[in-house]
Amino acid sequence: MSNNETIGFIGLGVMGGPMCANMARKHDGKVLAFDLSEAALKAVEDAGAERVGSVKALAEQADVIFLSLPGGPQVDAVAGEIAAASGRCSLVVDLSTTPVATARKVAADLAAHNIGFADAPVARTREAAQKGALAIMVGASDAVYQRIRPMLDYIATDVTHGGDVGAGQVLKLVNNMLVFANTVALAEMIVLGEKAGVAADVLLDAVSKGSGDSFVLRNHGMKAMLPREFPDKAFSPEYVLKDISYVFELAQQSGVALPSAAAARRYYEVATTTDLSGRYFPGVIELVERGVMASDKGEAE
C-alpha cells in the first residue's frame, strides 16, 4: 500500500470524528471527510482533513473510504451511494457496528462494482478514539487486510484479523454483549455492597485487585458509576439495544440460546422508559438503586 493513497471518511460522530482526525494528522496522503454536521467537519479540518460536499464527490476522489455510521441501514445506504458513483474508490472499510448479515450483503453488493470491503468495527471508549488507542476486529480477505492494516494503525493499538468478511462483526458483537452484561452485573454488586455497608470506592478498589477485575470495572465502574455521572449524547441505552438486537439476530441464525444476555437486555429496555433514556448506559445502576428491576422481575415489592 502506498502511503499516498487518498483516504475518505464518512461519519464524524462521537467515535468517527476523533478517528478521522487521527488519520488526518498521521497519514502522508490526503484525508477527505464528509458529514452533515458543520461543527464536526470544522473539527477534522483543524486536524488537516479536507471536506467534500457529498458521498458521490468523496467516492470520486478517494481510493479507500472509511465509514463510521449509526448502524446497518445507514451503512447499506451509503455503500450503495459509493457503488453508484462509479468513482475512484476501490475499497470500503466499515468501522461501524452492524449485523453480520449486513456486512456480507454490503460486501457482495460492492463486489459487483469491483469495490472491495472489510468490516472493521472498533471497541473501547471515546477517550481511546481520541488517543488513537482503539481495538479493531477485522473481517476481510488477507489481501484487503494487508492493505488497510497501516491505516488502522493510525487509530488503534490492537488490531485482530478474525477471518473473512463478517468475522469482525461477530467479534465486536461478542465483545459488546459481554460489556453490557458485565455492566449490569457490576451495577448490582455495587448497590449490594453499599446496602451492606461497604462504600463503592472501597469495593471497586478491592475488586480491581482480585479476580473480579475487568475493563468495565476500571472504566464504566470507576469513571461513571462511582461518581454517578451519566451524560447525555454518550452511548445510550438505545444504542445498547441496537447492538443487542444484532447479537440476538446472530444467535437466532446460529441456533444458540442466550438467557443471561436476555436478562441483561431487560435492564436497557427498562432504562429507555425512564429519565436514563439518552444518557450514558452505565446509568442502569440507578435502576438497581431505585428497586425498579426488582419489581420488574417480581423479586420484591
Residue, then its C-alpha position, 0 to 999 in steps of 0.5 A: m500500500s502506498n502511503n499516498e493513497t487518498i483516504g475518505f471518511i464518512g461519519l464524524g460522530v462521537m467515535g468517527g470524528p476523533m478517528c478521522a482526525n487521527m488519520a488526518r494528522k498521521h497519514d502522508g496522503k490526503v484525508l477527505a471527510f464528509d458529514l452533515s454536521e458543520a461543527a464536526l467537519k470544522a473539527v477534522e479540518d483543524a486536524g488537516a482533513e479536507r471536506v467534500g460536499s457529498v458521498k458521490a464527490l468523496a467516492e470520486q476522489a478517494d481510493v479507500i473510504f472509511l465509514s463510521l455510521p449509526g448502524g446497518p441501514q445507514v451503512d447499506a445506504v451509503a455503500g450503495e451511494i459509493a457503488a453508484a458513483s462509479g468513482r475512484c474508490s476501490l475499497v470500503v472499510d466499515l468501522s461501524t457496528t452492524p449485523v453480520a448479515t449486513a456486512r456480507k450483503v454490503a460486501a457482495d453488493l460492492a463486489a459487483h462494482n469491483i469495490g472491495f470491503a472489510d468490516a472493521p468495527v472498533a471497541r473501547t471508549r471515546e477517550a481511546a478514539q481520541k488517543g488513537a488507542l482503539a481495538i479493531m476486529v477485522g473481517a476481510s480477505d488477507a489481501v484487503y487486510q494487508r492493505i488497510r492494516p497501516m491505516l488502522d494503525y493510525i487509530a488503534t493499538d490492537v488490531t485482530h484479523g478474525g477471518d473473512v468478511g463478517a468475522g469482525q462483526v461477530l467479534k465486536l458483537v461478542n465483545n459488546m454483549l459481554v460489556f453490557a452484561n458485565t455492566v449490569a452485573l457490576a451495577e448490582m454488586i455495587v448497590l449490594g455492597e453499599k446496602a451492606g455497608v461497604a462504600a463503592d470506592v472501597l469495593l471497586d478498589a478491592v475488586s480491581k485487585g482480585s479476580g473480579d477485575s475487568f475493563v468495565l470495572r476500571n472504566h464504566g465502574m470507576k469513571a461513571m458509576l462511582p461518581r454517578e455521572f451519566p451524560d447525555k449524547a454518550f452511548s445510550p441505552e438505545y444504542v445498547l439495544k441496537d447492538i443487542s438486537y444484532v447479537f440476538e439476530l446472530a444467535q437466532q441464525s446460529g441456533v444458540a440460546l442466550p438467557s443471561a444476555a436476555a436478562a441483561r437486555r431487560y435492564y436497557e429496555v427498562a432504562t429507555t422508559t425512564d429519565l436514563s433514556g439518552r444518557y450514558f448506559p452505565g446509568v442502569i445502576e440507578l435502576v438497581e438503586r431505585g428497586v425498579m428491576a426488582s419489581d420488574k422481575g417480581e423479586a420484591e415489592 
